[in-house]
Amino acid sequence: MSTVPRSERFDDVYFSAEDGLAESRHVFIEGNDLPARWGDKDFRGTFTVAETGFGTGLNFLAAWQFWNSFRAHNNPRRLEFISVEKYPVNAGFIKDVLSVWAEELGDCLPTFCDLYPVPKTGAHSIDVAEDVRLTLYIGDVNEVLPKLNIAVDAWFLDGFKPATNPEMWTEAVFAQMARLSHAGTTFTTFTAAGEVRRGLQAAGFEVTKIKGFGRKRDMLAGIYSGKRSA
């Protein structure tokens, strides 16, 4: 696409100028090994994704659409998607900037835009489908995460770049991630910043550099082990 939405506050784009939807799929869907995990016919119950930085909701839409492809297994399963956003945009903005993927996202995009809440501070739970719930917290991630009591299966770390939005990438955030994780909880993020890697390792995550999206050489992925580095 020729132009992408940009946050002047954080001097960063909301998603890749090359292809934001493809980036979401590469970084978060494939990076967290969701095709294998959701495609497991023995998987039942609830899968919980937690995200830092909701933005335009593109990662959620990519996850929801991908989740739908596994309904054929007819297993009792549910997707809980929990995201935090301090500076929310409105439904009109989302519909406008994501319209380039209207065909690819199908019914997910208009359904989501119709249900999208008035972006006021607090928690907003939206049942976008019988088996998919989005809970969007409007507020500071450093204040929201300590109040949660959930078991997260996969983390999407998608705040604006650490250099301009350091409050999304703090030791406190990583410590809360560890508290809400279990053995086998994964994470991925577009950034490969050294301070992020070291912070996650200190909190108990095994961290690996893997191929980034498009022209971006590296990104980080990993799994929670509970083994904290010095």
C-alpha positions, 0 to 999 in steps of 0.5 A: 500500500502507498501510505500507512497510518502513522502515530505522530506521538510515537513517530512510528507506523501502525503496521508495515508499509509493505503489507501489514496483514502479511506482517501480522501473520508472519510475526504473530500467527506463524511466530507463535506457531499457532498453525500447529497449536490450533491445528492439533485435533486433540486441542480443546478448551480455551486458548488465550492470546494477550497483546500489548498495543491494540492499535488498529486491531489488525493483529486481532483480525488476523488471528480471528480469521485464522482461528476460523479456518480450524472450525472444521475440526468441530472441537469444543474450543474458544479463543480469548483475545485480550489487548491493551491500548492507551491511545485508542483510535475509533471505528471509522479510522479502523475501517478506513485504514484496513479497507485495503484488506476488506476482501481478505478479511471478509466478514471479520472486518465489518463485524468487528467495526460494527461491534467496536466500542466507544474507546473510553477508559476501562475494559470492553468485552466483545463477543465477535462470534460464538467462540471468539471474545475480544476484551479490550482494555483502554489504559496504561499497560503498566496499570492494566496487567497487574490487575489481570488474573488469566493464563496466557498461552501466547503473547503478541508484543506490538507496542510502538518501537521501544526507542520512542515508546519505552513505557510499553517495554519495561521490566515491570511489563515483562514481570507481569508477562511472566506472572501470567504465563505458564510453561509453554507460553510463547511470545513474539514481537517485531522488534529485535532490540537488545534491551527487550531481549535482555528484559524478557530473558531476565523475566524467565523467557527463552528468547531467540532471534528469527527472520523478520518480516519483509526487509526487516532482518530480525525479530524476537520469539520465545517461550516461557521457562521460568529460568531467569537470567542474571 
